[in-house]
Amino acid sequence: MIQYSRADAYVDETLNTFADGQGPTGDELLTVDLADALYQRQGKAIVLALTADQAAAIGVKLDSDAALRVTITPDGKLLLGDGTAVPDVTIRWGGAQTLSIEGAVHTTGVIGSDSGLDITGDADVSGDVSSASVHTGTVTATGDVASASVHTGTVTATGAVTSGGQPVLTQSSGDARYVQPAALPRMDLGYYVPAGWGQFWRPKRAAAQAGTGKAVVACVGSSSTQGLYSSNLVSTSFVGRLTTALQTAYGDGGSGFFSSGRSSQFLGAAASTTAWGAITGNLVTAVGTWNIGNPYGPGANYLYNATNGNSITFQVRGSTIRVYTLGGGGRVNWTYSIDSGTAVAVNDSGLSTGTIQVTTIAASAGTHTVKITHNGTNGNFLSVCGVTGENSTGVVVNNYGLSGAGSGTYADTTPEYGTALWNGGPEYPADLVIYALGANDALAGLAGDSWATNLRNYLQQVKDGTTLGGTKALGNTDVLILMQHIGAYDLATYKWQDYIARARGIAESYGAALVNMWPLGRNSWNYWNTLGYWGNSAVVGTAGTDTVHMSDAGHAATANALLPVITA
């Protein structure tokens, strides 16, 4: 052993050094006081340089400990304990920041709520995880996960995941203008759901479930939204399945909007139309000649006739019934009867310009037939957009889907009858809008920017429009953009990816959610074909080889992709 002594301003003590292969005895340990004195004298940290074949460079323990608590080895490893016991070791950042670890964390213990752990690698934990921030890796736990913030990875657990995922944005608790986000977002395959999405829809949904309010959903789309080629346009289409699931969970708000577009006039003579017409309540029934009108008002359509006594009948469910007609411009008076009751006369608005006219009818709870009859001079028109049935509480889903519609169909902002105002916009507002347009645009080769402009025109009215009477939308509608599986529908134009790219940008701009069925279906018509998801126009509901319309199974798959977002 080589010994030397050196005077020190703070401590007078002997510092021992040892030759290779030798070490200190128990009473020759380097004390904290001596290390501190050397640091102050030299003005720098104490550095121990050892060859790689040496044992532990530094060991830390209390006098009463049988084993070392902390060991630093020459190759840079920080060891906690000696592997035979569990020492009482806590690593904590002394300031306001979290402890940052660059690399993976593998532990059989628990990452606790007071750890504030910030990890660049993976966190593989056999216990519970709470309040851990993982930047680029994944969190895998056999316990529960609570408040694990994963910036670009995923969270999996055999226990409960109460808030694992992307980081939640926070706000001042004193600012009541903005709703605190209630759920973490999603950015996995086919999904983009930003933090805070659902801040308007969820409270309305909760009120519906409690029986104290009503939550309204507006579904805007083309033939697939309308229900082609499901076996039942009301119950087995993806909108019908959403309606059943939501009303089962949160209460029956009524049948919602029954569009004149659900008619043989719009759908044409086909085996599918015949099949739906045989199911009570699937299609409107008409007496006399009714023709297709312009894309006006709710449902972006109307049927019209010019003969006194001609009628059209709808079936709806709810204690409040509303009839939507295009009034004014020389149109006629008409009558309605509920459940074959006495006809009630309704005067046309008499306005000089065609304007959507709403007639509200009180009814008993339950299902009703609503017969609307031309009651004016022959040659003058009665124009009917559709009928709704609603209850005072529960969830009501209005299906505005129209076969053949494109994004421009719902982008009209004309104050008297514009479709953007009446299909989830301020004239007929919703708490949640599901927008599923674009397939017919892709077939026609519409440019991506034009599609995006049409969507923006629609959303502008939904979020910030003004009714003809001056009522202003206040932006309190959540939006979900649904990009359907395009199948083999755009193989002549290849526009679908252009719409999806713009849909993501618009979703980010509007705080909207995006569900993209195309990658969920592997971007493959063939793959969905093996699953029986494509429709059959000859035998509705069954698997077929349609290029874009779905079977019952395909509609179920679409509803199942949407429900986890809508019910979260």
VEXDREN-2710 file (C-alpha; in Angstrom, 1 decimal):
% VEXDREN-2710
k/r/px/py/pz
1/MET/0.0/0.0/0.0
2/ILE/1.2/3.5/-0.9
3/GLN/0.3/6.2/1.5
4/TYR/0.6/10.0/1.2
5/SER/-0.7/13.0/3.1
6/ARG/-1.6/16.4/1.9
7/ALA/-2.7/19.4/3.9
8/ASP/-6.2/20.6/3.2
9/ALA/-7.9/23.8/4.1
10/TYR/-11.1/22.1/5.0
11/VAL/-10.1/18.7/6.4
12/ASP/-6.9/17.2/7.7
13/GLU/-7.1/13.7/6.8
14/THR/-5.0/11.0/5.1
15/LEU/-6.1/9.9/1.6
16/ASN/-5.1/6.3/0.9
17/THR/-4.5/5.0/-2.7
18/PHE/-4.0/1.3/-3.5
19/ALA/-1.8/-0.7/-5.8
20/ASP/-3.4/-3.0/-8.5
21/GLY/-5.2/-5.9/-7.0
22/GLN/-5.5/-4.2/-3.6
23/GLY/-8.5/-2.4/-2.0
24/PRO/-9.5/-0.7/1.2
25/THR/-10.5/-2.4/4.3
26/GLY/-13.8/-1.5/6.0
27/ASP/-12.2/1.3/8.0
28/GLU/-10.4/2.9/5.0
29/LEU/-13.5/3.9/3.0
30/LEU/-13.5/7.2/1.3
31/THR/-16.0/9.3/3.3
32/VAL/-18.4/11.8/2.0
33/ASP/-16.7/14.6/4.0
34/LEU/-13.3/13.8/2.5
35/ALA/-14.7/13.6/-1.1
36/ASP/-16.4/17.0/-0.6
37/ALA/-13.2/18.5/0.7
38/LEU/-11.1/17.2/-2.2
39/TYR/-13.7/18.6/-4.6
40/GLN/-13.6/22.0/-3.1
41/ARG/-9.8/22.1/-3.1
42/GLN/-9.3/20.9/-6.6
43/GLY/-12.3/22.7/-8.2
44/LYS/-13.4/19.7/-10.2
45/ALA/-15.0/16.3/-9.7
46/ILE/-13.0/13.4/-8.5
47/VAL/-12.3/11.0/-11.4
48/LEU/-11.3/7.4/-10.9
49/ALA/-9.6/5.8/-13.9
50/LEU/-9.4/2.0/-13.7
51/THR/-8.5/-0.7/-16.2
52/ALA/-11.4/-2.7/-17.5
53/ASP/-10.5/-5.8/-15.5
54/GLN/-11.0/-4.0/-12.2
55/ALA/-14.0/-4.6/-9.9
56/ALA/-16.4/-1.9/-8.9
57/ALA/-15.0/1.6/-9.1
58/ILE/-17.3/3.2/-6.5
59/GLY/-19.6/1.6/-4.0
60/VAL/-22.1/3.4/-1.9
61/LYS/-23.8/2.1/1.3
62/LEU/-24.8/3.1/4.8
63/ASP/-22.7/1.9/7.7
64/SER/-25.5/-0.4/8.7
65/ASP/-26.0/-1.9/5.2
66/ALA/-24.9/-5.5/4.6
67/ALA/-24.9/-4.9/0.8
68/LEU/-23.9/-2.0/-1.4
69/ARG/-26.8/0.3/-2.4
70/VAL/-25.1/1.8/-5.6
71/THR/-22.1/0.5/-7.6
72/ILE/-20.4/2.1/-10.5
73/THR/-18.4/-0.2/-12.7
74/PRO/-15.4/0.7/-14.9
75/ASP/-17.5/0.1/-18.1
76/GLY/-20.1/2.7/-17.0
77/LYS/-22.8/0.6/-15.5
78/LEU/-24.8/2.0/-12.6
79/LEU/-25.9/-1.0/-10.5
80/LEU/-28.5/-0.7/-7.8
81/GLY/-28.0/-3.4/-5.1
82/ASP/-25.9/-6.6/-5.4
83/GLY/-28.6/-8.7/-7.0
84/THR/-29.4/-10.6/-3.8
85/ALA/-31.4/-8.0/-2.0
86/VAL/-33.7/-5.1/-2.8
87/PRO/-31.9/-1.9/-1.5
88/ASP/-33.8/1.2/-0.7
89/VAL/-32.7/3.3/-3.7
90/THR/-34.6/6.2/-5.1
91/ILE/-33.5/8.2/-8.3
92/ARG/-35.2/11.5/-8.3
93/TRP/-34.5/14.7/-10.2
94/GLY/-34.0/17.4/-7.7
95/GLY/-35.6/20.2/-9.6
96/ALA/-38.9/20.8/-11.4
97/GLN/-38.0/18.6/-14.4
98/THR/-38.4/14.9/-14.9
99/LEU/-35.7/12.4/-15.0
100/SER/-34.7/11.6/-18.6
101/ILE/-33.5/8.2/-19.7
102/GLU/-32.1/7.6/-23.2
103/GLY/-32.7/4.0/-23.8
104/ALA/-35.1/1.2/-22.9
105/VAL/-36.4/0.6/-19.4
106/HIS/-37.0/-3.0/-18.4
107/THR/-38.2/-3.6/-14.9
108/THR/-40.2/-6.1/-12.9
109/GLY/-41.2/-3.4/-10.5
110/VAL/-43.6/-0.4/-10.8
111/ILE/-43.2/2.9/-12.5
112/GLY/-45.0/5.0/-10.0
113/SER/-47.1/8.1/-10.2
114/ASP/-44.4/10.3/-8.6
115/SER/-41.6/9.2/-10.8
116/GLY/-42.1/11.6/-13.8
117/LEU/-40.0/9.2/-15.9
118/ASP/-39.1/10.5/-19.4
119/ILE/-37.9/7.7/-21.6
120/THR/-36.5/7.7/-25.2
121/GLY/-36.7/3.9/-25.6
122/ASP/-39.1/1.2/-24.6
123/ALA/-40.7/0.7/-21.2
124/ASP/-41.2/-3.0/-20.5
125/VAL/-42.8/-3.3/-17.0
126/SER/-44.1/-6.3/-15.1
127/GLY/-45.9/-4.1/-12.7
128/ASP/-48.1/-1.0/-13.1
129/VAL/-47.3/2.2/-15.0
130/SER/-48.4/5.7/-14.2
131/SER/-47.2/9.1/-15.3
132/ALA/-44.4/7.8/-17.6
133/SER/-43.6/9.7/-20.8
134/VAL/-42.2/7.5/-23.6
135/HIS/-41.0/9.5/-26.7
136/THR/-40.3/6.9/-29.4
137/GLY/-40.9/3.5/-27.9
138/THR/-43.7/1.4/-26.6
139/VAL/-45.1/0.7/-23.1
140/THR/-45.7/-2.9/-22.3
141/ALA/-47.1/-3.8/-18.9
142/THR/-48.5/-6.8/-17.2
143/GLY/-50.2/-4.5/-14.7
144/ASP/-52.4/-1.4/-15.2
145/VAL/-51.5/1.7/-17.2
146/ALA/-52.6/5.1/-16.1
147/SER/-51.5/8.4/-17.7
148/ALA/-48.7/6.8/-19.7
149/SER/-47.9/9.4/-22.4
150/VAL/-46.5/7.7/-25.6
151/HIS/-45.5/10.3/-28.2
152/THR/-45.0/8.0/-31.3
153/GLY/-45.4/4.4/-29.9
154/THR/-48.1/2.3/-28.5
155/VAL/-49.5/1.2/-25.1
156/THR/-50.4/-2.5/-24.4
157/ALA/-51.3/-4.0/-21.0
158/THR/-52.8/-7.1/-19.6
159/GLY/-54.5/-4.8/-17.0
160/ALA/-56.6/-1.7/-17.5
161/VAL/-55.4/1.1/-19.8
162/THR/-57.2/4.2/-18.3
163/SER/-55.3/6.9/-20.2
164/GLY/-52.5/5.4/-22.3
165/GLY/-51.5/7.0/-25.6
166/GLN/-50.7/10.4/-26.9
167/PRO/-50.2/13.3/-24.5
168/VAL/-53.3/15.1/-23.2
169/LEU/-53.3/18.9/-23.7
170/THR/-54.0/20.7/-20.5
171/GLN/-55.4/24.1/-19.7
172/SER/-56.0/26.5/-16.9
173/SER/-58.7/25.1/-14.7
174/GLY/-60.1/28.6/-14.4
175/ASP/-60.8/29.0/-18.1
176/ALA/-64.3/27.5/-18.5
177/ARG/-64.6/28.5/-22.2
178/TYR/-62.6/25.4/-23.4
179/VAL/-63.6/21.9/-22.4
180/GLN/-60.8/19.8/-20.9
181/PRO/-60.0/16.9/-23.2
182/ALA/-61.6/13.8/-21.7
183/ALA/-59.7/11.1/-23.7
184/LEU/-56.4/10.6/-25.3
185/PRO/-56.1/10.7/-29.1
186/ARG/-55.4/7.9/-31.6
187/MET/-52.9/7.8/-34.4
188/ASP/-52.8/4.2/-35.3
189/LEU/-53.4/2.6/-38.7
190/GLY/-56.5/4.2/-40.3
191/TYR/-57.2/6.5/-37.4
192/TYR/-56.5/10.1/-36.6
193/VAL/-58.3/11.4/-33.4
194/PRO/-56.8/14.5/-31.9
195/ALA/-56.7/15.3/-28.2
196/GLY/-59.9/16.9/-27.1
197/TRP/-62.1/15.5/-29.9
198/GLY/-65.6/14.8/-28.7
199/GLN/-65.7/17.7/-26.3
200/PHE/-69.2/18.7/-27.6
201/TRP/-70.6/15.3/-28.6
202/ARG/-69.7/13.5/-25.3
203/PRO/-71.6/15.8/-22.9
204/LYS/-74.7/15.6/-25.1
205/ARG/-74.3/11.9/-25.3
206/ALA/-74.1/11.7/-21.5
207/ALA/-77.2/13.8/-21.1
208/ALA/-79.0/11.5/-23.5
209/GLN/-78.0/8.5/-21.5
210/ALA/-79.1/10.2/-18.3
211/GLY/-82.5/11.1/-19.8
212/THR/-82.0/14.8/-19.4
213/GLY/-81.2/15.8/-23.0
214/LYS/-80.9/14.7/-26.7
215/ALA/-77.7/14.1/-28.8
216/VAL/-78.0/14.5/-32.5
217/VAL/-75.8/12.8/-35.1
218/ALA/-75.8/13.9/-38.8
219/CYS/-74.5/11.4/-41.4
220/VAL/-73.7/13.0/-44.8
221/GLY/-72.7/10.8/-47.6
222/SER/-73.7/9.0/-50.8
223/SER/-75.0/5.6/-51.6
224/SER/-72.9/3.7/-49.1
225/THR/-74.1/6.0/-46.3
226/GLN/-77.7/5.6/-47.6
227/GLY/-77.2/1.9/-47.1
228/LEU/-76.5/0.3/-50.5
229/TYR/-76.3/-2.9/-50.7
230/SER/-77.3/-3.8/-47.2
231/SER/-80.4/-6.0/-46.7
232/ASN/-82.2/-3.3/-44.7
233/LEU/-81.5/0.4/-45.3
234/VAL/-82.8/1.2/-41.8
235/SER/-81.1/-1.5/-39.6
236/THR/-78.2/-3.3/-41.4
237/SER/-76.5/-0.4/-43.1
238/PHE/-73.5/1.0/-41.2
239/VAL/-75.6/4.1/-40.2
240/GLY/-78.4/1.8/-39.1
241/ARG/-76.0/-0.2/-37.0
242/LEU/-74.5/2.9/-35.5
243/THR/-78.1/4.0/-34.6
244/THR/-78.9/0.7/-33.0
245/ALA/-75.7/0.7/-30.9
246/LEU/-75.9/4.3/-29.8
247/GLN/-79.6/4.1/-28.9
248/THR/-79.1/0.9/-27.0
249/ALA/-76.4/2.5/-25.0
250/TYR/-77.6/6.1/-24.6
251/GLY/-81.3/6.1/-25.2
252/ASP/-83.8/6.2/-28.1
253/GLY/-84.0/9.6/-29.6
254/GLY/-86.3/8.6/-32.4
255/SER/-86.0/7.3/-36.0
256/GLY/-84.4/10.5/-37.2
257/PHE/-84.6/11.9/-40.8
258/PHE/-86.4/9.8/-43.5
259/SER/-85.3/11.3/-46.8
260/SER/-87.3/11.4/-50.0
261/GLY/-84.2/9.9/-51.5
262/ARG/-85.2/6.6/-50.0
263/SER/-87.6/6.1/-52.8
264/SER/-87.9/4.1/-56.0
265/GLN/-87.8/7.4/-57.9
266/PHE/-84.2/8.0/-56.7
267/LEU/-83.0/4.4/-56.5
268/GLY/-84.6/3.3/-59.8
269/ALA/-86.1/0.0/-60.9
270/ALA/-83.8/-2.7/-59.7
271/ALA/-83.9/-6.0/-57.7
272/SER/-82.5/-4.1/-54.7
273/THR/-85.2/-1.5/-54.8
274/THR/-87.8/-4.2/-55.0
275/ALA/-86.3/-5.9/-52.0
276/TRP/-86.2/-2.8/-49.9
277/GLY/-89.7/-1.8/-50.9
278/ALA/-91.0/-5.1/-49.5
279/ILE/-89.7/-4.1/-46.0
280/THR/-92.0/-1.8/-44.1
281/GLY/-90.4/1.6/-43.5
282/ASN/-87.5/1.2/-45.9
283/LEU/-88.8/3.3/-48.8
284/VAL/-91.4/6.0/-49.1
285/THR/-94.7/5.0/-50.8
286/ALA/-96.2/7.3/-53.3
287/VAL/-99.6/7.6/-55.0
288/GLY/-99.5/9.3/-58.4
289/THR/-96.5/10.7/-60.3
290/TRP/-93.7/12.1/-58.2
291/ASN/-90.5/13.4/-59.8
292/ILE/-87.0/14.1/-58.6
293/GLY/-86.3/17.8/-57.7
294/ASN/-83.1/19.8/-57.0
295/PRO/-80.5/19.1/-54.3
296/TYR/-82.2/21.4/-51.7
297/GLY/-82.6/21.3/-48.0
298/PRO/-82.2/18.3/-45.6
299/GLY/-81.3/15.2/-47.5
300/ALA/-80.2/17.3/-50.5
301/ASN/-83.3/16.4/-52.5
302/TYR/-87.0/16.6/-52.8
303/LEU/-89.8/14.8/-54.7
304/TYR/-92.5/16.9/-56.3
305/ASN/-95.9/16.4/-57.9
306/ALA/-98.4/18.8/-59.5
307/THR/-101.7/16.9/-59.1
308/ASN/-104.3/17.5/-56.4
309/GLY/-104.8/14.3/-54.3
310/ASN/-101.4/12.8/-55.0
311/SER/-99.7/11.7/-51.8
312/ILE/-96.5/10.4/-50.3
313/THR/-96.2/8.4/-47.1
314/PHE/-93.3/8.1/-44.6
315/GLN/-92.9/5.9/-41.5
316/VAL/-91.1/7.5/-38.5
317/ARG/-90.7/6.9/-34.7
318/GLY/-90.9/9.7/-32.1
319/SER/-93.2/12.0/-30.2
320/THR/-92.3/15.0/-32.3
321/ILE/-92.7/14.8/-36.1
322/ARG/-91.4/17.4/-38.5
323/VAL/-92.2/17.7/-42.2
324/TYR/-89.7/19.5/-44.5
325/THR/-91.1/20.9/-47.7
326/LEU/-89.9/23.5/-50.2
327/GLY/-92.4/26.2/-49.8
328/GLY/-93.0/29.6/-51.5
329/GLY/-92.4/30.4/-55.1
330/GLY/-96.1/29.7/-56.0
331/ARG/-96.2/26.2/-54.4
332/VAL/-99.5/24.8/-53.1
333/ASN/-101.1/24.1/-49.8
334/TRP/-101.2/20.5/-48.5
335/THR/-102.4/18.3/-45.8
336/TYR/-101.0/15.7/-43.5
337/SER/-102.5/12.8/-41.6
338/ILE/-101.0/10.7/-38.9
339/ASP/-101.7/7.0/-38.7
340/SER/-104.6/7.4/-41.2
341/GLY/-106.2/10.0/-39.0
342/THR/-108.0/13.1/-40.0
343/ALA/-106.2/15.2/-42.6
344/VAL/-104.8/18.5/-41.2
345/ALA/-104.5/21.4/-43.6
346/VAL/-101.1/23.3/-44.0
347/ASN/-100.8/26.5/-45.8
348/ASP/-97.7/27.1/-48.0
349/SER/-95.4/29.8/-46.7
350/GLY/-96.4/32.1/-49.6
351/LEU/-92.9/33.5/-49.9
352/SER/-91.8/34.8/-53.3
353/THR/-88.7/32.6/-53.3
354/GLY/-88.5/28.9/-52.7
355/THR/-87.5/28.3/-49.0
356/ILE/-87.4/25.3/-46.8
357/GLN/-90.6/25.2/-44.7
358/VAL/-90.7/23.2/-41.4
359/THR/-94.1/21.9/-40.1
360/THR/-93.9/20.5/-36.5
361/ILE/-96.5/18.0/-35.3
362/ALA/-96.9/16.7/-31.8
363/ALA/-97.6/13.0/-31.6
364/SER/-97.7/10.1/-29.1
365/ALA/-94.6/8.1/-28.5
366/GLY/-94.0/5.2/-30.9
367/THR/-94.0/4.6/-34.6
368/HIS/-96.3/6.5/-37.0
369/THR/-97.1/6.8/-40.6
370/VAL/-97.2/10.3/-42.0
371/LYS/-99.2/10.9/-45.2
372/ILE/-98.6/14.2/-47.1
373/THR/-101.2/15.1/-49.8
374/HIS/-101.3/17.7/-52.5
375/ASN/-104.2/20.0/-51.7
376/GLY/-104.0/22.8/-54.2
377/THR/-104.5/23.7/-57.9
378/ASN/-103.4/21.2/-60.5
379/GLY/-100.2/22.3/-62.2
380/ASN/-98.7/23.9/-59.0
381/PHE/-96.1/21.9/-57.1
382/LEU/-95.9/20.2/-53.8
383/SER/-92.2/19.5/-53.0
384/VAL/-91.3/17.2/-50.1
385/CYS/-87.7/16.8/-48.8
386/GLY/-88.5/14.3/-45.9
387/VAL/-89.9/13.7/-42.5
388/THR/-88.2/13.3/-39.1
389/GLY/-89.3/11.5/-35.9
390/GLU/-87.7/12.5/-32.6
391/ASN/-88.1/12.0/-28.9
392/SER/-87.1/14.6/-26.3
393/THR/-84.2/12.6/-25.0
394/GLY/-81.8/9.9/-26.3
395/VAL/-79.7/9.8/-29.4
396/VAL/-81.1/10.6/-32.8
397/VAL/-79.2/9.8/-36.0
398/ASN/-80.2/11.6/-39.1
399/ASN/-79.1/9.8/-42.3
400/TYR/-78.8/12.3/-45.1
401/GLY/-77.1/9.9/-47.4
402/LEU/-78.1/10.1/-51.0
403/SER/-77.3/7.8/-53.9
404/GLY/-75.1/9.5/-56.5
405/ALA/-74.2/12.5/-54.3
406/GLY/-70.8/14.1/-54.4
407/SER/-69.0/16.5/-52.2
408/GLY/-70.5/19.4/-54.1
409/THR/-74.0/18.2/-53.4
410/TYR/-73.7/19.3/-49.7
411/ALA/-71.6/22.4/-50.3
412/ASP/-74.5/24.8/-51.3
413/THR/-74.7/27.8/-49.0
414/THR/-77.8/29.5/-50.5
415/PRO/-79.6/31.0/-47.4
416/GLU/-83.1/29.8/-48.3
417/TYR/-82.3/26.1/-49.0
418/GLY/-78.6/25.5/-49.1
419/THR/-77.6/21.9/-48.3
420/ALA/-74.7/22.9/-46.1
421/LEU/-77.1/24.7/-43.8
422/TRP/-79.6/21.9/-43.5
423/ASN/-77.6/18.8/-43.1
424/GLY/-75.8/19.3/-39.9
425/GLY/-75.4/23.1/-40.4
426/PRO/-77.1/25.8/-38.4
427/GLU/-80.6/25.3/-39.8
428/TYR/-80.6/21.6/-38.7
429/PRO/-77.6/21.4/-36.3
430/ALA/-76.0/18.3/-34.9
431/ASP/-73.6/17.5/-32.0
432/LEU/-71.7/15.1/-34.2
433/VAL/-71.3/15.1/-38.0
434/ILE/-70.0/12.1/-39.9
435/TYR/-68.9/13.2/-43.4
436/ALA/-68.5/10.3/-45.9
437/LEU/-68.5/11.9/-49.3
438/GLY/-66.0/11.5/-52.2
439/ALA/-66.5/8.1/-53.9
440/ASN/-68.5/9.6/-56.7
441/ASP/-66.1/12.5/-57.0
442/ALA/-63.3/10.1/-57.5
443/LEU/-65.2/8.2/-60.2
444/ALA/-65.8/11.5/-62.0
445/GLY/-62.1/12.5/-61.6
446/LEU/-62.7/15.6/-59.4
447/ALA/-59.4/17.2/-58.4
448/GLY/-58.3/16.8/-54.8
449/ASP/-58.3/20.6/-54.2
450/SER/-61.9/20.9/-55.5
451/TRP/-63.0/18.1/-53.2
452/ALA/-61.3/19.8/-50.3
453/THR/-63.0/23.1/-51.2
454/ASN/-66.4/21.5/-51.1
455/LEU/-65.7/19.9/-47.7
456/ARG/-64.4/23.3/-46.4
457/ASN/-67.6/25.0/-47.7
458/TYR/-69.7/22.5/-45.8
459/LEU/-67.7/22.6/-42.6
460/GLN/-67.7/26.4/-42.7
461/GLN/-71.5/26.3/-42.4
462/VAL/-71.5/23.6/-39.7
463/LYS/-69.0/25.4/-37.5
464/ASP/-69.7/29.1/-38.3
465/GLY/-72.8/29.5/-40.4
466/THR/-75.9/31.6/-39.9
467/THR/-79.5/30.6/-40.4
468/LEU/-81.9/32.6/-42.6
469/GLY/-83.4/33.9/-39.4
470/GLY/-80.0/35.1/-38.0
471/THR/-79.1/32.4/-35.6
472/LYS/-75.3/31.8/-35.6
473/ALA/-73.5/28.5/-35.3
474/LEU/-70.9/28.7/-32.4
475/GLY/-68.6/25.9/-33.5
476/ASN/-70.0/23.4/-31.0
477/THR/-70.2/20.4/-33.3
478/ASP/-67.6/17.6/-33.4
479/VAL/-66.7/16.3/-36.9
480/LEU/-65.6/12.8/-38.0
481/ILE/-64.5/12.4/-41.6
482/LEU/-65.0/8.8/-42.9
483/MET/-63.0/7.7/-45.9
484/GLN/-64.7/4.5/-47.1
485/HIS/-62.8/1.6/-48.7
486/ILE/-62.8/2.8/-52.3
487/GLY/-62.4/-0.8/-53.6
488/ALA/-62.1/-0.7/-57.4
489/TYR/-64.1/2.4/-57.9
490/ASP/-61.4/4.9/-58.9
491/LEU/-59.1/2.8/-61.0
492/ALA/-59.7/5.1/-64.0
493/THR/-58.8/8.3/-62.1
494/TYR/-56.7/7.4/-59.0
495/LYS/-58.0/10.3/-57.0
496/TRP/-58.8/8.6/-53.6
497/GLN/-55.3/9.1/-52.1
498/ASP/-55.5/12.9/-53.0
499/TYR/-58.7/13.2/-51.0
500/ILE/-57.3/11.3/-48.1
501/ALA/-54.3/13.6/-47.9
502/ARG/-56.5/16.6/-47.9
503/ALA/-58.9/15.1/-45.4
504/ARG/-56.0/14.7/-42.9
505/GLY/-55.1/18.4/-43.3
506/ILE/-58.7/19.5/-42.9
507/ALA/-59.1/17.2/-39.9
508/GLU/-56.1/18.9/-38.2
509/SER/-57.4/22.3/-39.1
510/TYR/-60.9/21.7/-37.7
511/GLY/-60.0/19.4/-34.8
512/ALA/-61.9/16.7/-36.6
513/ALA/-61.4/12.9/-36.3
514/LEU/-60.6/10.8/-39.4
515/VAL/-61.3/7.1/-39.9
516/ASN/-59.8/5.8/-43.1
517/MET/-61.2/2.4/-44.1
518/TRP/-58.9/2.0/-47.1
519/PRO/-55.7/1.1/-45.2
520/LEU/-57.9/-0.8/-42.7
521/GLY/-58.9/-2.9/-45.7
522/ARG/-55.3/-3.3/-46.8
523/ASN/-56.0/-1.0/-49.8
524/SER/-57.2/-4.1/-51.5
525/TRP/-60.5/-4.9/-53.2
526/ASN/-59.3/-8.5/-53.3
527/TYR/-58.8/-8.7/-49.6
528/TRP/-62.3/-7.4/-48.8
529/ASN/-63.7/-9.8/-51.4
530/THR/-62.2/-12.7/-49.5
531/LEU/-64.1/-11.5/-46.4
532/GLY/-67.4/-11.1/-48.2
533/TYR/-67.5/-7.4/-47.6
534/TRP/-68.6/-6.3/-51.1
535/GLY/-72.2/-6.1/-52.0
536/ASN/-74.6/-7.8/-54.3
537/SER/-77.2/-5.7/-56.0
538/ALA/-79.2/-8.8/-57.1
539/VAL/-79.5/-10.2/-53.5
540/VAL/-79.1/-7.4/-51.1
541/GLY/-77.1/-8.1/-47.9
542/THR/-75.2/-11.0/-49.4
543/ALA/-71.6/-11.1/-50.5
544/GLY/-71.0/-10.1/-54.1
545/THR/-68.5/-8.4/-56.4
546/ASP/-69.6/-4.8/-56.4
547/THR/-66.7/-2.4/-56.9
548/VAL/-67.5/-0.1/-54.0
549/HIS/-70.9/-0.8/-52.3
550/MET/-70.9/-3.1/-49.3
551/SER/-72.7/-6.2/-48.1
552/ASP/-74.2/-6.6/-44.6
553/ALA/-70.8/-7.8/-43.5
554/GLY/-69.0/-4.8/-45.0
555/HIS/-71.5/-2.4/-43.4
556/ALA/-70.9/-4.1/-40.1
557/ALA/-67.1/-3.8/-40.5
558/THR/-67.5/-0.1/-41.1
559/ALA/-69.7/0.5/-38.1
560/ASN/-67.3/-1.5/-36.0
561/ALA/-64.5/0.7/-37.1
562/LEU/-66.5/3.9/-36.1
563/LEU/-68.0/2.9/-32.9
564/PRO/-64.8/2.8/-30.8
565/VAL/-64.3/6.4/-31.7
566/ILE/-67.9/7.6/-31.3
567/THR/-68.4/5.8/-28.0
568/ALA/-65.0/6.5/-26.4
END
